[in-house]
Every structure is written in C-alpha cells, then in structure tokens.
C-alpha cells in the first residue's frame, strides 16, 4: 500500500502511515522553511527517500504535541 510501512514483529504486522512533505505542510499549516529547519535539526524525525522526505504519522503527532499538547492527527 502506498504511504504505509509494514513490519512483522512477533507474529503481528505493524502498519504505520508515512506522510509526504506536502502532507506535513498541509496538516500543520506551517511553512516549508520552518519544517525543513525542524527536520534538519532532528527535532522532527524524517526519512529521506531519494529526493523526498517522509515523516511517520506518529513522529509528526509527537512533534506537534510539543506545540499545543494535542498532537493527534485523524
């Protein structure tokens, strides 16, 4: 499935959604340069895939919770 990562662990499959850079910008409403700065500093964990950056949904939620305390993405 596109946008999903799967790993088998102890007989169960763990599926987590990966978000594109544009999706991160749309969800947060923050500008590209700020998000890039957060990724480059390591405060927002991301994975570089070719020329693209991907962020786990759970990582984005954790990062967002530092700002507003909620950090839950539907």
Secondary structure, DSSP 8 states (H G I E B T S, - for coil): -TTEEEEEETTEEEEEEEEEHHHHHHHH---HHHHHHHHHHTSS--EEETTEEEEEHHHHHHHHHHHHS-----
